[in-house]
């Protein structure tokens, strides 16, 4: 039986990116426990982009980080995420190369805001973030 002080993790689906042809889109499915401080966050990130090659679809199966409330501005919070993913080496080389992913996002209580993302050699800055459309 669940006590009154225990809560199930809360799921957040966020989407980040500019509505421009060829622009990268970052989709995040995250879980956090609202009773922890700072709030640990974990989940999955998918980066898609209308370009040729393996960078057009990057799945990061495990990201982790923290969600912090900002004391100086009521109703705003900072989300920090980190993870790694593998990129296949080009032929004739066989193998994969680990790449890092990181994100720093500032959102309001409605999960609307802006973020910066780094993955491999790519950097996206001041990208709009909002709740992902529900399917």
C-alpha positions as CSV (number, residue, x, y, z in Angstrom):
1,X,0.0,0.0,0.0
2,X,1.3,3.5,-0.9
3,X,1.6,5.9,2.0
4,X,0.4,9.5,1.7
5,X,3.9,10.7,1.4
6,X,4.8,8.5,-1.6
7,X,3.9,9.6,-5.1
8,X,4.4,7.9,-8.4
9,X,6.9,9.5,-10.7
10,X,5.4,12.2,-13.0
11,X,5.9,12.0,-16.7
12,X,6.8,15.0,-18.8
13,X,6.8,15.0,-22.6
14,X,8.6,18.0,-24.0
15,X,9.5,19.1,-27.5
16,X,12.2,21.6,-28.5
17,X,13.1,23.1,-31.9
18,X,12.5,25.8,-34.4
19,X,9.8,25.5,-37.0
20,X,12.3,25.8,-39.9
21,X,13.0,23.4,-42.7
22,X,15.9,21.2,-41.8
23,X,16.1,22.4,-38.2
24,X,16.8,19.8,-35.5
25,X,13.9,18.8,-33.2
26,X,14.5,17.4,-29.7
27,X,11.8,15.2,-28.2
28,X,12.1,14.3,-24.5
29,X,10.2,11.8,-22.5
30,X,11.1,12.3,-18.8
31,X,10.1,11.1,-15.3
32,X,10.6,12.9,-12.0
33,X,9.7,12.4,-8.4
34,X,8.0,15.5,-7.0
35,X,9.0,14.7,-3.4
36,X,12.7,14.8,-3.9
37,X,14.9,17.9,-3.7
38,X,16.6,18.5,-6.0
39,X,14.2,16.6,-8.2
40,X,16.1,13.8,-10.0
41,X,15.0,13.4,-13.7
42,X,15.5,10.5,-16.0
43,X,14.2,9.5,-19.4
44,X,14.8,9.3,-23.1
45,X,15.7,11.9,-25.8
46,X,15.1,11.6,-29.6
47,X,16.8,14.2,-31.9
48,X,15.5,14.3,-35.5
49,X,16.6,16.4,-38.4
50,X,15.8,16.4,-42.1
51,X,19.4,15.7,-43.2
52,X,21.1,12.7,-44.7
53,X,23.1,10.2,-42.6
54,X,23.1,8.9,-39.1
55,X,22.7,12.4,-37.5
56,X,19.1,12.5,-38.9
57,X,17.8,10.2,-36.1
58,X,19.7,10.1,-32.7
59,X,18.1,8.1,-29.9
60,X,19.6,8.6,-26.4
61,X,18.0,5.8,-24.3
62,X,19.1,7.0,-20.9
63,X,19.4,10.7,-19.9
64,X,19.6,11.8,-16.3
65,X,19.7,15.1,-14.5
66,X,18.0,17.4,-12.0
67,X,15.1,19.9,-11.9
68,X,15.6,22.9,-9.8
69,X,13.2,25.7,-8.8
70,X,14.5,29.2,-9.3
71,X,14.2,31.2,-6.1
72,X,14.6,34.6,-7.7
73,X,11.8,34.2,-10.3
74,X,8.6,32.6,-9.0
75,X,7.2,29.8,-11.2
76,X,10.4,29.1,-13.1
77,X,12.7,26.1,-13.0
78,X,15.9,24.8,-14.5
79,X,16.2,21.3,-16.0
80,X,19.7,19.9,-16.6
81,X,20.1,16.7,-18.5
82,X,23.1,14.5,-19.6
83,X,23.5,11.3,-21.4
84,X,25.6,9.4,-24.0
85,X,24.8,7.7,-27.3
86,X,26.8,5.7,-29.9
87,X,27.6,6.8,-33.5
88,X,28.7,4.2,-36.0
89,X,32.1,4.8,-37.5
90,X,32.1,5.2,-41.3
91,X,33.3,2.2,-43.5
92,X,35.8,0.7,-43.7
93,X,36.1,1.1,-40.0
94,X,34.1,-1.2,-37.8
95,X,32.8,0.0,-34.5
96,X,31.0,2.8,-32.7
97,X,32.1,6.0,-31.0
98,X,30.5,7.3,-27.8
99,X,29.1,10.9,-28.0
100,X,27.8,13.1,-25.2
101,X,24.4,14.8,-25.0
102,X,23.6,17.7,-22.6
103,X,20.8,20.1,-22.1
104,X,20.1,23.1,-20.0
105,X,16.4,24.2,-20.1
106,X,14.5,27.0,-18.3
107,X,10.7,26.6,-18.2
108,X,7.7,28.1,-16.4
109,X,5.1,26.1,-14.6
110,X,3.4,25.2,-17.9
111,X,6.7,23.7,-19.2
112,X,7.2,26.5,-21.7
113,X,10.6,28.1,-22.1
114,X,13.9,27.9,-23.9
115,X,16.9,25.6,-23.8
116,X,20.4,24.9,-25.1
117,X,21.4,21.4,-26.3
118,X,24.8,19.9,-27.1
119,X,25.2,16.6,-28.9
120,X,28.3,15.3,-30.6
121,X,29.7,18.4,-32.4
122,X,26.3,20.1,-32.6
123,X,25.1,23.0,-30.4
124,X,21.6,24.4,-30.4
125,X,21.1,27.6,-28.3
126,X,18.0,29.5,-27.2
127,X,15.6,26.9,-28.7
128,X,11.9,27.2,-27.8
129,X,10.7,24.4,-25.5
130,X,7.0,23.4,-25.0
131,X,5.0,20.4,-23.9
132,X,4.9,17.8,-26.7
133,X,1.6,17.4,-28.5
134,X,-0.3,14.4,-27.2
135,X,-0.9,11.6,-29.7
